[in-house]
């Protein structure tokens, strides 16, 4: 449920739910109020998705160091496949992909540079 690819994928899942009734949307949120510093347009989009989610897993009631990493690990620990938009650079996505692979979770990466 981060701005960008996460939100876009959540919106796609909501569209699929209209046709495929067995699909559910679970939103993994690192902390309550994570969207509070986002621009209003993105806050509205985020909250609209949460209202339509089948399940919301909030890791912490407020921001704490490491909450993003714990949210990512929660997602991996509850997944059989990861689709990641990844440009190859060091950061949270790279760590999440490495963690997924270490847990035996299949990873499909999409390089945004290659797909322009």
C-alpha positions in Angstrom: 0.0 0.0 0.0 2.8 2.4 -0.9 2.4 5.1 -3.5 3.1 3.9 -7.0 3.2 0.3 -8.0 1.5 -1.0 -4.8 -1.5 1.3 -5.2 -1.8 0.6 -8.9 -1.8 -3.2 -8.3 -4.4 -2.8 -5.6 -6.6 -1.0 -8.0 -6.1 -3.7 -10.6 -7.1 -6.4 -8.0 -10.3 -4.4 -7.2 -11.1 -4.4 -10.9 -10.5 -8.2 -11.1 -12.8 -8.7 -8.1 -15.7 -7.5 -10.2 -15.3 -10.4 -12.5 -13.6 -13.1 -10.4 -15.5 -13.5 -7.1 -12.8 -15.7 -5.5 -10.2 -12.9 -5.6 -9.5 -11.0 -2.3 -7.6 -7.9 -1.6 -5.5 -7.9 1.5 -3.8 -4.6 2.2 -0.5 -4.7 4.2 0.0 -1.4 5.9 3.2 -0.7 7.9 1.6 1.8 10.4 -1.6 3.7 10.9 -1.5 7.1 9.2 1.3 6.2 6.8 -0.5 8.3 4.2 -0.7 11.5 6.4 2.2 13.3 4.6 1.1 12.3 1.1 -0.6 14.8 -1.2 -4.3 14.8 -0.9 -5.0 13.1 -4.2 -2.9 10.1 -3.1 -4.5 10.0 0.4 -8.0 9.9 -1.2 -6.9 7.1 -3.5 -5.3 5.1 -0.6 -8.3 5.4 1.6 -10.7 4.4 -1.2 -8.8 1.2 -1.7 -8.7 0.5 2.1 -12.5 0.8 2.3 -12.8 -1.8 -0.4 -10.2 -4.2 0.9 -11.3 -7.6 2.2 -8.6 -7.6 4.8 -6.2 -5.0 6.2 -3.1 -6.0 8.2 -1.6 -3.0 10.0 1.8 -3.9 11.5 2.0 -1.0 14.0 -0.3 1.6 15.4 2.3 4.4 14.7 5.5 4.7 12.7 8.5 3.0 14.2 11.9 2.2 12.7 11.7 -1.0 10.8 7.9 -1.0 10.2 8.3 -1.0 6.4 10.7 -3.9 6.5 8.3 -5.8 8.8 5.4 -5.1 6.5 7.4 -6.4 3.6 8.3 -9.6 5.5 4.7 -10.1 6.4 3.7 -9.9 2.7 6.4 -12.4 1.8 5.6 -14.8 4.6 2.0 -14.8 3.3 2.7 -15.1 -0.4 3.5 -17.8 -2.9 4.5 -15.4 -5.7 6.0 -11.9 -5.7 5.7 -9.5 -8.7 8.0 -6.6 -8.1 8.7 -3.5 -10.1 12.5 -3.3 -9.7 15.1 -1.1 -11.3 18.0 -3.0 -9.9 19.0 -0.4 -7.3 19.7 -0.9 -3.7 16.8 -0.3 -1.3 13.7 -1.8 0.2 12.5 -3.5 -3.0 15.9 -5.2 -3.4 15.9 -6.4 0.2 12.3 -7.7 -0.1 13.2 -9.6 -3.3 16.2 -11.1 -1.5 14.1 -12.1 1.5 11.5 -13.7 -0.8 14.1 -15.8 -2.5 15.6 -16.8 0.8 12.1 -18.0 1.9 11.6 -20.0 -1.4 9.0 -17.6 -2.7 8.9 -17.2 -6.5 9.8 -13.7 -7.7 9.0 -12.1 -11.0 10.7 -8.8 -11.6 9.6 -6.1 -14.0 12.3 -3.5 -14.8 10.6 -0.2 -15.5 13.5 1.0 -17.6 13.3 -2.0 -19.9 9.5 -1.5 -20.3 9.3 2.1 -21.3 
